[in-house]
Amino acid sequence: MASVTERITELEAELARLKAVAASNSEDGAIRVAVHGAGGRLGSLITKQLTSGGDSKASFAGSVGRDAVIPENTNVIVDVTLPVGTKALLRKLIDSGSTIPVVIGTTGEIPMDEIREYGKQAAVAIVPNFSIGIPLVTKLAQMAVKALPAGWNVEMTETHHTRKLDAPSGTGKKLVNAMKATNAPVLEGKEIRCNDLRLGDVFGEHTIHLAGPGERVEIIHRATRREVFAIGAVRSSVLIADKQPGVYDELNY
């Protein structure tokens, strides 16, 4: 158990952190968000969302380049690069003693060792899909597999554009892992396959297939505009701004 002195020290450190956040906010009180990967397709949309005034709670602090130099007065960093870029950014933040929260939208084999290490000094959120719908689909899928009787099959299909590098995607992995975590009887001894399709310019589509004798149920999420992910990235930035240090797999929208 921590001593009174240690607890006071912790509280003073937290107060200093919150004061720093407040002091570095823009004049209108908006969270200042820096984008790592601002030149990419999603990064450019996030930047546009931040600079267009579409969200009064967040503003654009600047872009973070390959040198991982953080713009002055940054409150939150959104990372939408590649795993190697994410690792380099986190390494720089760890070594500098930074306490700036980071939202990781990068998918694939992300650097979990660095994520856990930085999570000891700042809040880090792993958000492979910035939409509001995917957390809802995750909960629905978990409820469904727990309610299914023996003899049913559970499969998953995901479709993305042809330039999508990772397969299955981070979202696909998260949905599969969420269903497995229920330890539902229908899944006992079975593997949920995530069938990956890479077609044209599809933004993102995920389907949970639940099939039994004579009937089938499908839970589907379709992204119809890429901008939805930029809006979600900004929303995630606002939500993590005042979080305690730690690694967050989910932010409550």
CORURRA-V625881 format. One record per backbone hydrogen bond with DSSP energy under -0.5 kcal/mol. CO is the residue of the C=O (numbers start at 1). NH is the residue of the N-H. Records with the same first field share a line. If there is no record, write none. Layout:
CO=NH + NH
//
This chain:
3=7
4=8
5=9
6=10
7=11
8=12
9=13
10=14
11=15
12=16
13=17
14=18
15=19
16=20
17=21
18=22
19=23
20=24
21=25
22=25
26=29
30=26
31=33 + 59
32=75 + 76
33=61 + 62
34=36 + 78
35=37 + 38 + 64
36=80
37=40
40=44
41=45
42=46
43=47
44=48
45=49
46=50
47=51
48=52
49=54
55=58
57=31
59=33 + 61
62=35
63=65
64=37
65=68
68=70
71=74
75=101
76=34
77=79 + 103
78=36 + 80
79=105 + 106
82=85 + 86
83=87
84=88
85=89
86=90
87=91
88=92
89=93
90=94
91=95
92=96
93=97 + 98
94=97
101=77
102=104 + 125
103=79 + 105
104=127
108=110
110=112
111=115
112=116
113=117
114=118
115=119
117=120
118=121 + 122
122=246
123=102
124=248
125=104 + 127
131=135
132=136
133=137
134=138
135=139
136=140
137=141
138=142
139=143
140=144
141=145
142=146
143=147
144=147 + 148
149=152
153=211
155=209
156=195
157=207
158=197
159=205
160=199
161=164
169=173
170=174
171=175
172=176
173=177
174=178
175=179
176=180
177=181
179=182 + 184
180=183
184=187
185=188
187=190
191=193
193=156 + 195
194=196
195=158
197=160 + 199
199=202
200=162
202=161
204=223
205=159
206=221
207=157 + 209
208=210 + 219
209=155 + 211
210=217
211=153
212=215
215=212
217=210
218=220
219=208
221=206
222=224
225=228
226=229 + 230
227=231
228=232
229=233
230=234
231=235
232=236
233=237
234=238
235=239
236=240
237=241
240=243
246=124 + 248
247=249
248=126
251=253
//
